[in-house]
Amino acid sequence: MGGPRLEVFKFGMYIMLPIASMWYFGTNLDGKFSVDGFWPSSDMTHKIPFDRDELKAEAERLRQERLERKARREQLAAAAQKFRSEE
């Protein structure tokens, strides 16, 4: 077998590996793992409309987006149907 020196070495590795990994990943977290632009700026965040006119404008904008998505889905479905019929 390995003897006492090997056992001391293994014990030291068992102790040092978690400590070294905690030290490496636990220091300077802002510098190592920061991502520029991760949090949105105030201009990019949702602004809740409070005025009646703003609410109507927002509802109309959402309605237009929904109709555009629906038209795009129908267009893609028609293209897929046409592709299937050609085969």
C-alpha atoms as an extended CHARMM CRD file, in Angstrom:
* protein
*
        87  EXT
         1         1  MET       CA              0.0000000000        0.0000000000        0.0000000000  PROA      1               0.0000000000
         2         2  GLY       CA              0.9330000000        3.6290000000       -0.0480000000  PROA      2               0.0000000000
         3         3  GLY       CA              1.9350000000        4.2750000000        3.5000000000  PROA      3               0.0000000000
         4         4  PRO       CA              1.3840000000        7.2180000000        5.8050000000  PROA      4               0.0000000000
         5         5  ARG       CA              2.9610000000        9.8150000000        3.4840000000  PROA      5               0.0000000000
         6         6  LEU       CA              0.4590000000        9.0140000000        0.7390000000  PROA      6               0.0000000000
         7         7  GLU       CA             -2.4310000000        9.1990000000        3.1950000000  PROA      7               0.0000000000
         8         8  VAL       CA             -1.2550000000       12.5960000000        4.4500000000  PROA      8               0.0000000000
         9         9  PHE       CA             -0.9550000000       13.8170000000        0.8560000000  PROA      9               0.0000000000
        10        10  LYS       CA             -4.4520000000       12.5620000000       -0.0220000000  PROA      10              0.0000000000
        11        11  PHE       CA             -5.8950000000       14.1550000000        3.1230000000  PROA      11              0.0000000000
        12        12  GLY       CA             -4.2170000000       17.4400000000        2.2470000000  PROA      12              0.0000000000
        13        13  MET       CA             -5.6720000000       17.3120000000       -1.2620000000  PROA      13              0.0000000000
        14        14  TYR       CA             -9.1490000000       16.5330000000        0.0910000000  PROA      14              0.0000000000
        15        15  ILE       CA             -8.9220000000       19.5830000000        2.3260000000  PROA      15              0.0000000000
        16        16  MET       CA             -7.1750000000       21.9750000000       -0.0780000000  PROA      16              0.0000000000
        17        17  LEU       CA             -9.2640000000       21.3360000000       -3.2070000000  PROA      17              0.0000000000
        18        18  PRO       CA            -12.5700000000       22.6970000000       -1.8120000000  PROA      18              0.0000000000
        19        19  ILE       CA            -10.8040000000       25.5550000000       -0.0510000000  PROA      19              0.0000000000
        20        20  ALA       CA             -8.8820000000       26.5360000000       -3.1870000000  PROA      20              0.0000000000
        21        21  SER       CA            -11.9920000000       26.3640000000       -5.3610000000  PROA      21              0.0000000000
        22        22  MET       CA            -13.9830000000       28.4740000000       -2.8690000000  PROA      22              0.0000000000
        23        23  TRP       CA            -11.1670000000       31.0040000000       -2.7530000000  PROA      23              0.0000000000
        24        24  TYR       CA            -10.8410000000       31.1620000000       -6.5560000000  PROA      24              0.0000000000
        25        25  PHE       CA            -14.5540000000       31.4690000000       -7.3090000000  PROA      25              0.0000000000
        26        26  GLY       CA            -15.3870000000       33.5230000000       -4.2220000000  PROA      26              0.0000000000
        27        27  THR       CA            -12.9970000000       36.4450000000       -4.7170000000  PROA      27              0.0000000000
        28        28  ASN       CA            -13.5360000000       39.3140000000       -7.1500000000  PROA      28              0.0000000000
        29        29  LEU       CA            -16.8960000000       38.0600000000       -8.3550000000  PROA      29              0.0000000000
        30        30  ASP       CA            -17.7950000000       41.3970000000       -9.9110000000  PROA      30              0.0000000000
        31        31  GLY       CA            -14.7010000000       41.3830000000      -12.0820000000  PROA      31              0.0000000000
        32        32  LYS       CA            -14.8080000000       37.7450000000      -13.1350000000  PROA      32              0.0000000000
        33        33  PHE       CA            -18.4650000000       37.1400000000      -13.7790000000  PROA      33              0.0000000000
        34        34  SER       CA            -19.8720000000       40.5420000000      -14.6720000000  PROA      34              0.0000000000
        35        35  VAL       CA            -21.7790000000       40.9670000000      -17.9160000000  PROA      35              0.0000000000
        36        36  ASP       CA            -22.1210000000       44.4380000000      -19.3870000000  PROA      36              0.0000000000
        37        37  GLY       CA            -25.6940000000       45.3550000000      -20.1860000000  PROA      37              0.0000000000
        38        38  PHE       CA            -27.1940000000       42.4880000000      -18.1640000000  PROA      38              0.0000000000
        39        39  TRP       CA            -29.6140000000       44.7330000000      -16.3150000000  PROA      39              0.0000000000
        40        40  PRO       CA            -31.7680000000       46.8910000000      -18.5980000000  PROA      40              0.0000000000
        41        41  SER       CA            -31.5070000000       50.6430000000      -18.3780000000  PROA      41              0.0000000000
        42        42  SER       CA            -34.4910000000       52.7380000000      -17.3700000000  PROA      42              0.0000000000
        43        43  ASP       CA            -35.1680000000       53.5390000000      -21.0330000000  PROA      43              0.0000000000
        44        44  MET       CA            -35.4730000000       49.8510000000      -21.8690000000  PROA      44              0.0000000000
        45        45  THR       CA            -37.7740000000       48.8820000000      -18.9990000000  PROA      45              0.0000000000
        46        46  HSD       CA            -41.5290000000       48.7700000000      -19.2570000000  PROA      46              0.0000000000
        47        47  LYS       CA            -43.2670000000       51.9870000000      -18.3990000000  PROA      47              0.0000000000
        48        48  ILE       CA            -46.7610000000       51.4520000000      -17.0920000000  PROA      48              0.0000000000
        49        49  PRO       CA            -49.2420000000       53.8790000000      -18.6650000000  PROA      49              0.0000000000
        50        50  PHE       CA            -51.4130000000       55.7220000000      -16.1630000000  PROA      50              0.0000000000
        51        51  ASP       CA            -53.2980000000       58.2160000000      -18.3320000000  PROA      51              0.0000000000
        52        52  ARG       CA            -56.4190000000       57.1190000000      -20.2300000000  PROA      52              0.0000000000
        53        53  ASP       CA            -54.9580000000       58.1690000000      -23.5810000000  PROA      53              0.0000000000
        54        54  GLU       CA            -51.7240000000       56.3160000000      -22.8530000000  PROA      54              0.0000000000
        55        55  LEU       CA            -53.7140000000       53.1950000000      -21.9400000000  PROA      55              0.0000000000
        56        56  LYS       CA            -55.6460000000       53.3580000000      -25.2070000000  PROA      56              0.0000000000
        57        57  ALA       CA            -52.4500000000       53.8750000000      -27.2020000000  PROA      57              0.0000000000
        58        58  GLU       CA            -50.7830000000       50.9300000000      -25.4590000000  PROA      58              0.0000000000
        59        59  ALA       CA            -53.8130000000       48.7000000000      -26.0470000000  PROA      59              0.0000000000
        60        60  GLU       CA            -53.8160000000       49.6700000000      -29.7260000000  PROA      60              0.0000000000
        61        61  ARG       CA            -50.0940000000       48.9660000000      -30.0160000000  PROA      61              0.0000000000
        62        62  LEU       CA            -50.5290000000       45.5310000000      -28.4370000000  PROA      62              0.0000000000
        63        63  ARG       CA            -53.4850000000       44.8130000000      -30.7220000000  PROA      63              0.0000000000
        64        64  GLN       CA            -51.4250000000       45.7310000000      -33.7860000000  PROA      64              0.0000000000
        65        65  GLU       CA            -48.5510000000       43.5080000000      -32.6470000000  PROA      65              0.0000000000
        66        66  ARG       CA            -50.9560000000       40.6130000000      -32.1040000000  PROA      66              0.0000000000
        67        67  LEU       CA            -52.5070000000       41.0790000000      -35.5570000000  PROA      67              0.0000000000
        68        68  GLU       CA            -49.0550000000       41.2320000000      -37.1800000000  PROA      68              0.0000000000
        69        69  ARG       CA            -48.0340000000       37.9910000000      -35.4550000000  PROA      69              0.0000000000
        70        70  LYS       CA            -51.3050000000       36.3570000000      -36.5330000000  PROA      70              0.0000000000
        71        71  ALA       CA            -50.8010000000       37.4530000000      -40.1420000000  PROA      71              0.0000000000
        72        72  ARG       CA            -47.2410000000       36.1290000000      -40.0800000000  PROA      72              0.0000000000
        73        73  ARG       CA            -48.4200000000       32.7810000000      -38.6600000000  PROA      73              0.0000000000
        74        74  GLU       CA            -51.0980000000       32.4950000000      -41.3490000000  PROA      74              0.0000000000
        75        75  GLN       CA            -48.5650000000       33.3730000000      -44.0280000000  PROA      75              0.0000000000
        76        76  LEU       CA            -46.1710000000       30.6930000000      -42.7780000000  PROA      76              0.0000000000
        77        77  ALA       CA            -48.9820000000       28.1370000000      -42.5430000000  PROA      77              0.0000000000
        78        78  ALA       CA            -50.0480000000       28.8800000000      -46.1250000000  PROA      78              0.0000000000
        79        79  ALA       CA            -46.4610000000       28.5250000000      -47.3260000000  PROA      79              0.0000000000
        80        80  ALA       CA            -46.1100000000       25.2190000000      -45.4690000000  PROA      80              0.0000000000
        81        81  GLN       CA            -49.4020000000       23.9670000000      -46.9310000000  PROA      81              0.0000000000
        82        82  LYS       CA            -48.2530000000       24.9510000000      -50.4080000000  PROA      82              0.0000000000
        83        83  PHE       CA            -44.9390000000       23.1780000000      -49.8520000000  PROA      83              0.0000000000
        84        84  ARG       CA            -46.7160000000       20.0080000000      -48.6750000000  PROA      84              0.0000000000
        85        85  SER       CA            -49.0720000000       20.0180000000      -51.6630000000  PROA      85              0.0000000000
        86        86  GLU       CA            -46.1350000000       20.2820000000      -54.0950000000  PROA      86              0.0000000000
        87        87  GLU       CA            -44.5620000000       17.0990000000      -52.7540000000  PROA      87              0.0000000000
